[in-house]
């Protein structure tokens, strides 16, 4: 089967079909997700910081660590596009750094696109990445539009409807710049619907809600294996593999000690 490109998400929007994106960070995880034939793209998210590397904040993830996980996912040869997060300080420092680091995720990691968080403040970096022929998925979160977010501390988050025009302005800027899709995170569900209506590119909602063009599920939460590490966000848990994992370990230990 021919591998689908990132433009698959655009075609889904034009057909009125919701896009489903799951996070992946390893070869086998990506193989299972792709085998479901129910998912439209994979996201190697910086949530690997807390869920795979044990950091207290996803801001600690380095480019080399992200590359390691992206390579693992793309080695599974999925038939759907792979989007790689740009870790903190890999694109904010300068446009040239941004293009160089994004290029590594494509050239070495074999990702199909990168995801950059922020609007106007990182637009020069996004433009340079696009000039390097790297596809970009935009990302606007409550944190990125609020008081500067550093080390996991956020100031007052914009969620009142008076803030919506600013979110729309930033979203339209990312679309105009050339982002292939937009992820929004932490906003009311109705805002996702309004952005989906007003933007030509797909609008994907992270952290629940099904009123936009698509949704991202954190796989560890979906299967009940996040270990309580992802607090402060709505969850959509469809299985409890964490409990089954503990049960299997305990049963094996009992068998061994008989």
N, C-alpha and C positions, 0 to 999 in steps of 0.2 A: 504494500500500500504506500502511495506517495505521501511524504511528510507534509503536513499542513503548515503554512506560514502564518505570520502574525496577522495577515490580512483576513484570515479565517474569522477573527473576532468581528471585523467590520462586516463581513458577509452575514454573520449571524444577526447582527443588529438590523441590517437591511431586510432580513427575512422575518424579523420580529421574534427571534428565538433567543432565550436567555443563554448567556455564556456561563459555564461553570469552570472555575479555576481552582486548583488545589495546590497547596505547598508541597514541595518534595525536597529532600536533602541527601538522598542516598540512591544507589543503583537499584536495589530491590524495591524500595518504596516507589520509585518512578515506574518500574516494570509493572507492579501491581495496579497502579493508578491508570497507566496507559492501557493495560489489558481490560479494564472495565469498559472501555469504549463509551464512557459516559462523561468524560472530561474534555474540555476544549483547549486547555493550556496548563502548563506547570509553572509555578513560581518558586524559585529558590530565594526564600525570604531571609532578611537579616534576623528573623526570629530564631535562626540557628544559634544565635548568641546565647539565649536562655535555654533553649531546648536541646541543643547538641553539645554546646561547649561549656555550659554551666556558668556563664557570666551573669552578673546581676542586672546588666543592661545590654540591649542590642547594639548600643553605640560602641561597644568594645570590639565588635567584629572587624577584622582586617580584610584587606583585599585578598591576601594570600589564603586566608581561611575561606572566604567566599568562593574563590577559584577552586579550592579543593572540593567543595560540595557541588559546585556547578559541574565540574568534570565528572563527578560520580553520577550525577543525574543524566547528563547527556550521553554517557557511555551506555545507558540503557537503550539508546537509539529509539526514543519515543516518536510516535507518529504525529505528535502535537507540538506546538511551539514551546520553548523554554525561555522564561523571562528571569533575569538575574537582578537582584537588588544591588544598587551601588551603595556600599557601606559608607558610614559617616566619615567625612573628610577625604573621600576619594574623588569628589566632584565639586565641593564647595570652595576649595582653595584657589583654583584658577581654571579657566576654560581649557587650557592645554593639558593640565593634569587630568581633567575630566575626560577628555577625548582619549588620552593615552590609557587610562585605567579602564574605560568602557571598552576600548579596543582589545584589551587583554581578555576581558570576559567573553568577547566574541571569538577572537583568534585562538586563544588557549583553551577557554572553557567551552567553546562551541555553542554558546547561548544564542538565541535568536533576537533578543532585545534586552535592554537594561531598563530598570525602573529608578527614577530619580524623584526624591521627595522635595517639594517646595514649588513656589510660583515665581514671581518676579525676581526674587533674590538669587535664583540660580538659573535664570533664563539664558544668560550668556554661556554658561557651561553646557546647557542643553543644546543650544545652537551649534556649539563646537562639536559636540558628540554627533549631532546629525550631519554636520559637514564631513565627518569621518565615515559616513555611510553606515552608522549604527542606529538601529531603530530604538526609539525611546517611548516608554510608557510613563506618563506623568503620574504624580501621586500627591494629593492634597489631603492633609489630615488636620484635625483640630489643633494638634500640637504645632504643626508647621505654620499655621496661620495665627497662632496666639503669641503670647509673650515668649521670647526666645527659649527654646526647649533644649536643655543640656543635661547630661548625666541622669536622664530619666525624670527630671523635675519639670512640670509644666505650670505655666501661669494660667490666668483666667482663659478658658477656652471659648471660642466663638461658637455659640449654638443658638443664640436668640435669633429670631427671624430678621432682625435688623442687620445681622451680619451676612445674610444670604447674598445680597448684591455684590459684596466683596468676593465671596467664594465664586460666584458666577463670573466676575471679572477675571479672576485668576485662572479659572477653567478655560475661558475663551482665549486667554493669552497663550496657554499651553497648546490649545488646538491650533491657533494661528501660527505658532512657532513650528509646528509639525509633528507633535506627539501623535502616535498611532492609536492610543487609547488613554483613558484617564481612570485612575483608582481614587476613590474618595473613602475616607475612614473617620468614623466617629461622629458623623452628622445625622440629623433626623432623616428617616427613610424618605419623607416627602421631598427632601432636597435632592436626593438621588434621582427621583422621578423627574423633577423639573430640569435638572442638568441633562438627563437623557433626552428629553424633548427638545431642548434648545441647542444641544451640541450634535454635530454630525458624527464625531468619533464615538466609539463605545464608552460608556460610563460604567465602571465596575465598582461595586460596593464591597468594602472589607468590613468585617465585624457585623454580619447579619443584615437583614433587609433584602427584599426581593423586588423592589420597585424600580430598579435601574435596569441597564442592559445586561447585567451579569453580576455574579457574586464570587467572592473568594472565600474558600473554606480553609482554615488551618487544619491540616490533616491530623496532627497530634490531638487536637481538641475533638475532631470528628470521631476518632476511634477511641477516645478516652485514655490517651497516653501522654497527656501534657504534664502530669505530675503536679498540677496546681501551680505551675510556673507562670501561666498567662492570666494574671488576675486583672480585675478592672475592665473586663470586656464581656459582652454577651457571648454565650457559648451555644454551639449546635452539636451536641454529642449524640451520635447515632449508634455507638457501640461502646463497650467497656473492656477493651483489650487490656488495659492496665490491670484490672482485677483478675482477668484470666491469666495474665502473665505471672502475677503473684501466686495464684492457685497452682499453676503448673510447676513453679519452682518449689513450692512447699511439698507438693505431691512427690516430685522427684527426690527431694531430700528424705522424705519418709521412707520411700522405696529403698533408697541406698542404705538406710540405717536399720532395716529390718534384720 
